[in-house]
């Protein structure tokens, strides 16, 4: 089972968003189970559960983990293909965010568009690498910082921009034919509170 996988197909995305099927995915992420075993947990007839499982299986969201005999019946044990799923903007290709339409480093919506492109691109790279049976070279840095004031935050962003820009200028080799382009995304945003509520709204006019 994969830790996380990206759903790119629109039909698979629609299947995964069905509340009952999403519940079944969550149950099967915890371990293999049959339609009969799941029926009691989701309070549906076994035949109805089996119908939903077949839909999930057709789209590669669940897979056969094994079989077991129970009386005169052979039960199929199914499992989720991943512990969690992310829906790629490719599932809504016609209306997917395009960060190239506008560039505003202080816009939260532009940050959201960048994040969506990150999900789309990395998801496609993972799919391609899996088919080619190759490893995908990526790197991510995640951390938190508490700024004492808005002025400190602005100074941090200024230094961050200067530092990353200097590194790009130092290592960028656009004329190297054997090189490979890499995208760099750096984001700064308020941390969500543990309750799930958004952080205190910023006073800036951008959103």
C-alpha positions as CSV (number, residue, x, y, z in Angstrom):
1,X,0.0,0.0,0.0
2,X,1.3,3.4,-0.9
3,X,1.3,6.2,1.7
4,X,-0.4,8.6,-0.7
5,X,-1.4,8.6,-4.3
6,X,-2.8,11.1,-6.8
7,X,-6.1,10.7,-8.6
8,X,-5.9,12.2,-12.1
9,X,-8.8,10.6,-13.8
10,X,-12.1,12.6,-13.5
11,X,-14.2,9.5,-13.2
12,X,-12.0,8.1,-10.4
13,X,-12.2,11.4,-8.6
14,X,-16.0,11.3,-8.8
15,X,-16.0,7.8,-7.4
16,X,-13.7,8.7,-4.5
17,X,-15.8,11.7,-3.5
18,X,-19.0,9.6,-3.1
19,X,-19.5,9.6,0.7
20,X,-20.2,5.9,1.0
21,X,-17.2,5.0,-1.2
22,X,-15.0,7.4,0.7
23,X,-16.0,5.7,3.9
24,X,-15.2,2.3,2.4
25,X,-11.8,3.6,1.3
26,X,-11.1,4.8,4.9
27,X,-12.1,1.3,6.3
28,X,-9.9,-0.5,3.7
29,X,-7.0,1.8,4.4
30,X,-7.0,0.3,7.9
31,X,-6.7,-3.2,6.6
32,X,-8.2,-5.8,4.2
33,X,-11.9,-6.6,4.5
34,X,-14.6,-8.4,2.6
35,X,-18.0,-6.9,1.6
36,X,-19.6,-8.8,4.4
37,X,-17.2,-7.5,6.9
38,X,-17.7,-3.9,5.7
39,X,-21.5,-4.2,5.5
40,X,-21.9,-3.9,9.3
41,X,-19.5,-1.0,9.6
42,X,-21.2,1.1,7.0
43,X,-24.7,-0.2,7.8
44,X,-25.5,-1.3,4.2
45,X,-26.5,-4.7,2.7
46,X,-23.5,-6.8,1.6
47,X,-24.7,-6.6,-2.1
48,X,-24.7,-2.8,-2.0
49,X,-21.2,-2.7,-0.5
50,X,-20.0,-5.1,-3.1
51,X,-21.4,-2.8,-5.8
52,X,-19.4,0.1,-4.4
53,X,-16.3,-2.0,-4.1
54,X,-16.4,-3.0,-7.7
55,X,-16.7,0.6,-8.7
56,X,-13.6,1.5,-6.6
57,X,-11.8,-1.5,-8.0
58,X,-12.5,-0.5,-11.6
59,X,-10.7,2.8,-11.0
60,X,-7.7,1.3,-9.2
61,X,-8.7,2.7,-5.7
62,X,-8.9,-0.7,-4.1
63,X,-7.4,-4.1,-5.1
64,X,-7.7,-7.7,-4.2
65,X,-5.7,-8.6,-1.1
66,X,-6.7,-12.3,-1.0
67,X,-9.5,-14.7,-0.7
68,X,-10.9,-16.8,2.1
69,X,-13.5,-19.5,2.4
70,X,-16.5,-19.0,4.7
71,X,-18.8,-21.9,4.5
72,X,-19.7,-22.5,0.9
73,X,-18.8,-19.0,-0.1
74,X,-15.4,-17.6,-1.2
75,X,-15.0,-14.1,0.0
76,X,-12.8,-11.6,-1.7
77,X,-10.7,-9.5,0.7
78,X,-10.1,-6.0,-0.6
79,X,-7.7,-3.4,0.5
80,X,-7.1,0.3,-0.4
81,X,-4.3,0.9,-2.9
82,X,-3.1,3.9,-0.7
83,X,-3.5,5.1,2.8
84,X,-4.6,8.5,1.5
85,X,-5.5,10.1,-1.8
86,X,-5.1,13.5,-3.4
87,X,-7.2,14.7,-6.3
88,X,-5.0,16.3,-9.0
89,X,-6.2,19.5,-10.8
90,X,-6.0,17.3,-13.9
91,X,-9.3,15.8,-12.8
92,X,-10.8,19.2,-13.6
93,X,-8.4,20.0,-16.5
94,X,-10.6,22.6,-18.1
95,X,-10.8,24.8,-15.0
96,X,-7.5,23.9,-13.3
97,X,-5.6,26.8,-11.7
98,X,-3.0,28.4,-13.9
99,X,-0.4,30.5,-11.9
100,X,1.0,31.9,-15.1
101,X,-2.2,33.9,-15.7
102,X,-1.0,36.4,-13.1
103,X,1.9,36.7,-10.7
104,X,1.4,38.3,-7.3
105,X,3.8,37.1,-4.6
106,X,1.5,38.5,-1.9
107,X,-1.7,36.9,-3.1
108,X,-3.0,33.9,-1.2
109,X,-4.9,32.8,-4.3
110,X,-1.7,32.8,-6.4
111,X,-0.1,30.7,-3.7
112,X,-3.1,28.3,-4.0
113,X,-2.6,28.1,-7.7
114,X,1.0,27.3,-7.2
115,X,0.1,24.6,-4.7
116,X,-2.4,23.1,-7.2
117,X,0.3,23.0,-9.9
118,X,2.7,21.3,-7.5
119,X,0.1,18.6,-6.9
120,X,-0.5,18.2,-10.6
121,X,3.1,18.1,-11.7
122,X,4.4,15.9,-8.8
123,X,1.5,13.5,-9.3
124,X,2.2,13.1,-13.0
125,X,5.9,12.7,-12.2
126,X,5.2,9.9,-9.7
127,X,2.9,8.2,-12.2
128,X,5.6,8.3,-14.9
129,X,8.4,7.2,-12.6
130,X,6.3,4.3,-11.4
131,X,5.6,3.1,-15.0
132,X,9.3,3.4,-15.8
133,X,10.3,1.8,-12.5
134,X,12.6,4.7,-11.7
135,X,13.2,6.8,-8.6
136,X,12.0,10.4,-8.6
137,X,14.5,12.9,-7.3
138,X,12.6,15.5,-5.1
139,X,13.2,17.5,-2.0
140,X,10.9,19.3,0.4
141,X,11.5,21.4,3.5
142,X,8.7,22.0,6.0
143,X,8.9,24.2,9.1
144,X,7.3,26.8,11.2
145,X,8.4,30.2,12.5
146,X,6.7,32.7,14.8
147,X,7.3,36.3,13.8
148,X,7.3,38.9,16.6
149,X,5.8,41.5,14.2
150,X,4.7,42.1,10.7
151,X,7.9,44.0,10.1
152,X,9.9,40.9,11.1
153,X,7.9,38.8,8.7
154,X,8.5,41.3,5.9
155,X,12.3,41.3,6.7
156,X,12.3,37.5,6.7
157,X,10.6,37.3,3.3
158,X,13.1,39.9,1.9
159,X,16.1,37.9,3.1
160,X,14.5,34.6,2.0
161,X,13.9,36.0,-1.5
162,X,17.4,37.3,-1.8
163,X,19.0,34.1,-0.5
164,X,17.0,31.8,-2.9
165,X,17.5,34.2,-5.8
166,X,21.3,34.1,-5.2
167,X,21.3,30.3,-5.1
168,X,19.3,30.2,-8.4
169,X,21.8,32.6,-10.0
170,X,24.7,30.5,-8.7
171,X,23.6,27.1,-9.9
172,X,21.4,27.9,-12.9
173,X,23.0,26.5,-16.1
174,X,20.5,27.2,-18.9
175,X,23.0,26.4,-21.7
176,X,23.8,22.9,-20.4
177,X,22.3,20.4,-22.8
178,X,22.6,17.4,-20.5
179,X,21.0,19.3,-17.6
180,X,17.4,19.1,-16.4
181,X,15.1,21.9,-15.4
182,X,13.8,21.9,-11.8
183,X,11.0,24.0,-10.4
184,X,11.4,25.7,-7.0
185,X,8.4,26.7,-4.9
186,X,8.8,28.6,-1.6
187,X,5.7,29.4,0.4
188,X,5.0,31.4,3.5
189,X,1.5,31.4,5.0
190,X,-0.1,31.6,8.5
191,X,-0.3,28.3,10.4
192,X,-3.8,26.9,10.9
193,X,-4.9,26.6,14.6
194,X,-5.3,23.1,16.0
195,X,-9.1,23.5,16.0
196,X,-9.0,23.8,12.2
197,X,-10.0,27.5,12.3
198,X,-8.1,29.8,10.0
199,X,-5.4,31.9,11.5
200,X,-6.2,35.5,12.4
201,X,-6.9,37.4,9.1
202,X,-4.0,39.5,7.8
203,X,-4.5,43.2,7.4
204,X,-3.0,43.2,3.9
205,X,-5.4,43.9,1.0
206,X,-4.3,40.8,-0.8
207,X,-6.2,37.5,-0.5
